[in-house]
């Protein structure tokens, strides 16, 4: 909020469209932080009769609102400032240039320190999960952390663009440089907002668990001597610490009803201990037809290919996914 106020006052004093665009960006960031704080609190509420699976998806909803805030308050206002500067033209005093650049320099230090802290948190999480940083960011376990990381990265880049625009304006006397800097900041904010909104949308609708986690669960179920075939394995993230897992399994023949019940209880308990994040597990015993078995083999191959591709992009870190999935909670 202090950065936003400093940019706004500096932008008005200097008459700088780029600095005012950065002020709008900081105002959007400040409001978004309130959204994310609300999501952290509300997502921890216990399940009730209306929401039996809990409120974990609150984080995804508030992250979506944060993305909308970046788009409207940051991107649209920056475009308006840039177009207005191109239409009217403006000139700044030398004192205005100095004040504006000083404010941006302080903002860069503050935003940069916040970005370093966010990157350190991602790095620590990546080491715990046995992944690379890129894979951890792509997995998107915590939408609040992903949003803060995107905001801080965009803020640092936006400050550099604004400083370049103001510097060129000061050297050449042509306001077009600063106007185009505002337009570039607006385009950058809109792109980041679109990416964040797309990810939040997928998680709100219902997104499957990480492929490496699904592969590990599939392998675990296949290893059970009482399970003949896993015909279907479905999953959905219910929050950062909650995942629903539903599997249709065909058991070997010769088991009576009590033995079937014991097998299901043992398998569910073992999965819960091994992957605490899987707190909602449902096993459905069903007879597998030849078509079901063929479909299950195709789905398993596709899952293995997906994990192999992600492991290749992430430096082979998928080999640690089994242990990482248990630590994800």
VEXBA-861158 format. One record per residue: x, y, z of N, C-alpha, C, O, CB in turn. Coordinates in steps of 0.05 Angstrom, whole numbers, plus 5000, padded with zeros to 4 digits. Each point is the difference from the previous one (the first is absolute). Last residue first. Glycine has a CB too. Layout:
BEGIN
XYZXYZXYZXYZXYZ...
//
This chain:
BEGIN
502643485033498250115019501450175021498850125017498249504977507749894939498650234988498250145020499550244999500849554957505349385052500850245014498450244991500350225012504249594992494149344957499349985028500750255015498750075020502049454977501550424912497150025003499249985030498150135008501349674946509750095020499150284999497050035005499150185013504649934956500549045022500550125026499050285001499150095021504849624985495149874912498649855020500450115027498050055015502549544957504050784952497350095003498549845022498350125014501750014939509449875007499550055028497150065006499450105022505250064982498749694907500649765015499550035030499649805014503850104951495750814969497649845005500649755016498249885011499950304947508250515008499250005028497649835006499349965023502650494980503649794913499849735011499149985029500449805013503250094956497150934978502649895007499949735013501749935016499850534989491050054957500850095027502649875009500549995024494750084986500649744906500150295001501150105026501150225001495049804968502649055021502150094981500250305001502350114999496949504972494049995079502649955012502250094982502150095010495949525013493350454944500450205021502749965013501350195007493749845000502449334930500550254987500550225020501850164997495249704966500749295069502749994988500650274986502350095002497249414991491950385044502050025021502850004988501750155010495249625022496150084908499850285011502150045022501450215000493749804990503949124974501350184980500050295010501950154997496649554966497149655089502949955001501450194980502150115007497149415006491450484986501050125024503049975003501450195007494249715015500149694905500050294997501050145025501550204999494649764970503049115034502150074981500150314997502250125000497449444976493350085074502649975015502350094982501950135009496149495018493450354935500350235018502649985016501350215005493749814998502949264940500650244984500450255019501850154995495449664967500249375077502849994991500750254983502250105002497549394998491450415031501850055022503050004991501650165009495049645023496749964906500050295005501950075023501450204999493849834984503549064998501550134978500150305004502150134995496449514974496449865092502949945003501650144979502250105005496749465016491750494974501050165023503049965003501550195005494149775018500049514913500250284991501150185022501650184995494549744974502149175052502350034982500450294990502350094997497149434989495550435106499649874974502650024983501850165007493249944995503349935109501250134977499549834975500649764999502950455030491349965071501249794982500950144974498550144987498549505033502850845079498349954977501449794982502449985000495750495002502450175096500649734990498149944977497550015003504149835042502551095000497649884990500749734987501549994981496250465012506550375078500549764984497449864993498549945018506150015003499551075017497649834996500849784981501150054978495750345029507450485059500649774983497549824999498949935020506150094992499350965025497449904992500449784980500450054976497350415032509750015027498349975025497249904993498449955019504350405003507549794938497649864990498249945024500049775010502650034951505750605055498450204985497549874989498050144995506250114994502549245058498150145017498350204985497850075009505449885029502149164935499550264987497950155017497649984994503449834960502249375079502150054981499750274987502050144995498449374997493050175069502550035014502350084981501750175006496849505028493050144929499950245017502550055015500950235002494249705002504149274946500250234982499950265016501550194994496449554970500749465083502850014991500450254982502150135001498349375002490950305026501650105022502950034992501350195007495649585025497149864906499450295004501750115023501150224998494249714986505349154999501150154977499650305004501850164996497449454974496949795093502950005002501350174978501950155005497949395015490850344980500850165023503150025001501150215006494749655019500549584909499550284994500950185023501250214995494949654977504449205041501950094979499750304995502050154999498049394980493950035079502650035012502150114980501650175007497249465025492550164936500050245017502750055013500950235002494249695007503949304940499950234983500050265017501550194993496049554972501849455080502750034990500250254981501950155001498849355003490850245029501750105022502850054990501250215008496049555026496749844906499350285005501850125022500850234998494549684988509149304960497350035010499650295008501950164998498049375019506750024905499950165025497150025009498250064984505950205004499349324928500249835024499950155026500349885021502349824952501250734932497849835007500449855026502349975009496649994943505451035025500449724992497649835010498650085019506549974981493150994981501549835018500349724989498449914983500050365055500350754920499049734997501749825017502449974995495850124958499451045050501949775000498549744997497849975009505450295020496450904965498449764995501949774997501850014983494450254995504750765074501149784983497949784997498749925020506150204993497450985023497949804997501049794979500950074978495450275033507050575055500949784983497849794999499049915021505950174991497351035019498149784998501149794981500950074978495250245032509050475054499649894973498049775002500349835018504450304968500450765073497849814998499749914972499950164981497850055058507850524995500649785018497949784999499849845019502650485011497250484917502949965000500849765018502249894997498450604995489849464963501450225014503049945000500849804988495250305040497949334930497950145016501250245014498550155013499049424993504849774903501050175022497750145013498450144987506049924989495148974973499450294997501150155024499649915023496249984951503949064967500950175022499150294995499650084977504349615032495149164958499350284997501050165024500149905022495849974951505049134973501150155022499550294995501250124982502449535027493149294954499950294998501250125025499649905022496250074951504849095009498750084975499950304997500050104978497349485024508949675047499050265007498850114974501550094982502049995056498248854994500250224981498950265012498049995013501649674949502049555093500749894974500450224979502049994985495449605027503650345100498850164978501049894974502449984994497550435035503049265057497149954998498750144976497849954993502149995057509650154975499449734990497049954996499249834984504950025038501251104967498549865021499149734989498849984979499650455040506350254929501749825016498549845020501049805011502750524983492350364951500749774983501649795016499949764995500150544965497950545080497649824998500649754984499049795007498150624997509850245003499449885026497649814999500149785011501850635011500350094901502049785005499449875026500249755003503350504970491350505007499449784982501849775004499149775002499250564964503650465080497649865011499249774983499349785010499250655010508650104949500849865024497649855013500449775009503250584999494750214918501549774992500949835024499949754999501750504961494150575055498149804990501449754991499149775005497950594980508350365043498549895022498049794991499849795013500850655011504250024911501849825014498649885024500649775007503350504977491350394965500349744986501949815015499449765001499850474957495050515095502550004984500349724987499649805014502550555017487949864991502550025015502449994982499749934976498149865063493050604921501149755011502550055016501350214997496849544964493850965029502449924986501149755014499949975024501150514963490050215005500749735010502449894985499749914978495550015035500450994989498349814986500549725012498149845003501950444955505550415073497250035010498249794987498449885014502450624994508149554962499949895027497250035012499249825015505650294991497050264908500249714999499849875028498949795003504050264957497150895034497549894988500249705000498149865008501350554964508250075054498049995021497449884990498649865014503550555007504849724916500749795020498049985022499249785008505650304982494150604946499749744987500649785020498549805001502750404955500350695071497149934999499649734988498249855009500750644988509949845005499149945027497049925000499249815014504350515005500249974899501249755008499049925028499449765004504750344967493350754997498749784984501149735009498449815003501050504958504650465076497349965011498649774985498649845013501150654999508749784956500349865025497249945012499549785011505050454997495650284914500949734994500249845026499149775001503450404959495450755047497749844989500849714994498549825004499750604976508550195049498149945021497749834990499149815014502250615009505049894914501249805018498149925022499749765006504850434983492950504953500049744986501149785017499049785001501450464955500150655077497249904999499849734987498649835010499950644988509949965003499349915027497149895000499549795012503750555008499650054901501449745004499449895028499649765003504050394965493150715010498649794985501349735004498649805002500150554964505650385073497449955014498449784985498949835013501050655003508049824944500749855024497449935015499849785011504750454992494850334924500349724992500949835023499349765001501950394953498250775062497349894993500249714992498349845009500350624976509350015030498749945025497249894995499149835015503650535007502249914903501449785014498749925026499749765006504550404973492750594971499149744989501449775014498849785003500450444953502450735059498349865018499249734990499049835016499450605001510550194964497749884986498449835019501049805011501650204945506050455060497850195002497549904986498150154997505250215005505949225014499150094973497850225001499750144980501449415004502950075097502250054982499150134974501250184990501249435030491250135047501750225010502250074980500750234997498349625050495449424934498550244998501750245009500050214988495749545021507949405002500050084971498450264996500850164984499649355003499650135100502750084993500150094971501350204994500549485039490149965000500550275011502850104992500450234994496649665045500749234936498350194986500550295010500250184984496449465010507849645050501150044972498450214985501150174986500449355014495450245085502550155002501250054973501050224994499849585051491649644959499350285006502550185002500050224991495949625033505449234966498950124975499350295004500550174983497749385004504649975088502350044981499050124974501350184989501049435032491250155043501650235009502350064982500650234994498149665053496149344935498550254994501550255009500050204987495849545017507649405018500450054972498650264992501050164984499349355007498650215097502850074995500550074971501350194993500149515045490049994986500550275012502950084994500550234993496149695043500649214940498950214982500650285010500650184984495849505003506049605068501649994975499150224981501650144988499149375018494350385072502650125006501850004975501450194996498249655052491849744946499850295005502750135004500650214988494949715032504149144972499450134974499950305004501050154983496549445001503549905093502549984984499550144973501850144990499449425032491550375036501950195010502650004983501150214995497049735052495349434932499150274994502050205009500650194986494649665017506349255019500450044971499250284992501350134984497849395008499450215097502850044995500550054971501750174993499449535045490150114986500850255012503050064994500750224993495849725043499549234938499550224982500850275011500650184985495649554997507649265034499050225016499550244981501950134992500549715050500549354918498649905024498750225016497849965011505449674990501450274905498150195010498549905025497550035001502050144953507349514973498149835015497850165014497749915002505949755004503650774950498149904981497949835013497750004993505850014972503750335086498350224992497849894981497750085003506150255002502849065020498350075023498150224994497750005008506049875021502649864905497949805004498250075024497649954998505549714983504350905002498150024979497749805003497750074996505950094974503849805089498250235006497950034978497750075006506150165018499848794992501250254993498150235006497649955004505249834961496549315093499550104973502050234995501550085017493649794985502849605081501749864981499650084972500449844981499549785049496050715054498549844982501749844981499049834985497350505019507550295058498549815016498449804983499749775007499950575029505150374922501949805012498549795016500749774999502950595003491450354963500949834978502049795011499949764992499550614976497450305090497949814994500949804979499349765001497250585012509350365008499849825022497949794996500449765006501150605024499350324906502349834999500049795023500649774996502050614983490750295018499649804978502349804999499749764997497650584977503550385086497949815009499549794979499649775007498350605020508050314951501249835021498049805010500649775005502550605008493950284927501749804986501349825020500249764995500650564968494350405071498249814987501649784986499249775002497450604992508350335045498849845020498149794988499949775009500450625024503550244910502149825009498849815022500749765001502950584988490950354978500449794980502049805009499649764997499250564967500050455089497649825002500249774980499349775007498050625007509350274982500349855025497749815004500349775009502350615011497050204906502049804996500549835025500349764998501850544970492050445034498849794985502149774996499249765001497750574976506250455066497949875016498849764986499749785012499350665009507450084933501349875022497949855017500449775007503250584994493250174928501449774990501449855022500049755000500750494957495050585064498149794994501349744990499349785008497350574982508750425022499249895026498049774996500249805014500550665008501850004901502349865011499349875027500849775005502350554970490550234984500249744986502449845011499849765002498150444957501050685072497849845010500149724988499749805013497450604992509050234963500649935027497949825012500649805014501850634992496249934908502049795000500849915028500649775004501150414952492350555036498849764990502049775000499349775008497750504964506050595053498249895020498849734990499949815016499050664999506550004925501649905022498249875022500749795010502850574981492450074934501549764992501449875024499849765005500850434949495350645061498049784997501349744991499449795011497250554977508650445017499349915027498049774999500149815016500850655002501249984902502249835009499549895028500749775006502450504965488349934973502350155008502249825009499649765004497450615011495549374909500649995029502450185006501850044983496449495020493350334918502850065006500550015029498350105015502050164942492249334962500550125026503050055002501649894985494449895036494949844910502850085003500450135028498050115011502449954939491349555005500350275010502950095000500650244996495449705031501449174942498050194989500650295008499950184983496749465019508649635031500450024971498250214988500750144981500749385017497550275093502550144996500650044970501050214992500749605052490849684980499550285007502650174996499950224990496649645043503949204957498550124977499550305005500250164982497649405009506449955079501650014976498750134977501250174987501049425028492950275065502150195004501850034975500750224992499249685057493549424951498850274999502150225003499950204985495849615034507049304992499450064972498850284997500650144982498749375010502150185095502650064987499650064970501350184989501049525044490350035018500850275007502650074986500450234992497249735052499249164946498350194986500850295006500150174982496149505019508649625044500350004971498450214986501150154983499749375020498450415094502750044991500250034970500950204990500649545049490150115004501250235013502950054990500850234999496449675041497949354922498450254999501550245011500450204986495549525018508349414997499250074973498750274999500750174983498749345007503050135094502450074984499250094972501150204990501749475037490450005028500950265009502550094985500250244994497949655051498649254939498250204988500850285009499950194984496349475016508449625039500750034971498250204986501050154983500549375017496650275090502550154998500850044971501050214992500449605052491249654974499450285003502550184999499950224989496149655039505249204969498750094975499250305003500450154980497949385011505150055085502250044980498950094973501250164986501549505038491250105043501250265006502450064982500550234994497949735053497449194944498150214994501250285004499850174983496549525030508749545011499850034971498150224992500650154981500449365015499850265095502550124991499950054970501050204990501549575047490549775006499850295004502650144989499950224990497149715051501449114965500050144974499550305003500150144980498249445000501749815096502750034989500050164974501950144993499349445028492050145050500050254986502750064987500750234995496049945038497448854996501650235010499950244982498550014980504449675043492249474968502949974993501750235009502350024992496249704969491950265052501149765014502949964993501449865016494149944984497451004999502549964986501549765013501950045015498450464972491149745045499850114973502549964984499849994975497150355044502749365072498049864984499750114972499349854981498350055062511950244999497450015013498049864981500749884980500450565045510649714994497749914984497450035017500049975024502949714949505150985053499549715001497649934982498250174996503749815051505150854935497649945015499449704998500549874980497750595012509050054964500649825023497649935016500249855020504350354982495850434923500449724990500549805022499949764996501950444962497250765057497449874995500449714991498349835004499850624983509650115031498449965024497549834994499449815015502250635002504349794912501449845020498349945024500149785011504250424973492450394950499949734991501449815020499149785005500850384947500350785062497349895005499949704992498749845014499350624978509850004988499849965029497349895007499849825017503450564990498049864904501549765006500149945030499849775009503050314951493150725009498549764990501449745009498749815009499650474951506150535057497749965019498349764991499149855017500950654992507049754935501149885025497849965020500049805015504550414976493450244929500349714997501149865024499249785007501450304945498950865046497349885003500149704997498649855014499450574968510050045002499250035028497349885006499649865020503150564982500549614908501549815017499150015029499749795013504250244955492750624973498849734994501449795017498649825011500250324942504850715052497450005013498749734996498849895018500750614975508549644961500549965029497450005016499749855019504850364976495249984912500849725004500449955030499149785009503150224946496050875019497649844997500649705005498549865012499650484956509150255031498450055024497549834999499249885020502650594984503749544920501249835021498550045027499749815016504750224961493150514952499349734993501149815021498649815009501450304943502350795055497249965008499149714993498449895015500750604978509449764979500049985029497249965010499549865019504650434983497049854906501249755007499949965031499449785009503650244950494250815004498049784995501149735008498549835010499650444953504550725078501149784985497949784996499049895020505550214999496550815029498349994976500949764982499850034976499450465027504249825086501750004976498350004975501050064978502549705047492250235060501950225001501650024974500550224990499849715060493749354960498550254998501950245000499750184984496449615040507649354989498950034973498550254996500250134979499549385020503850295087502150064981499050034972500950184985502249575044490849975037500850285005502250094980500050224990498849725059498549164946497850184992500850295004499550174983497249475029509349695017499950014971497850204991500450154981501249375016499150315095502450144990499950034970500750224989502049615050490649655001499650295007502450164989499650224989497749665052503249184951497950114982499650305005499750154981498149405019508249995057501150024972497950124982500750174983502349445025494250205078501850235001501250044972500350234991500849685057493649344964498350245000501750255000499450204987497049555037
//
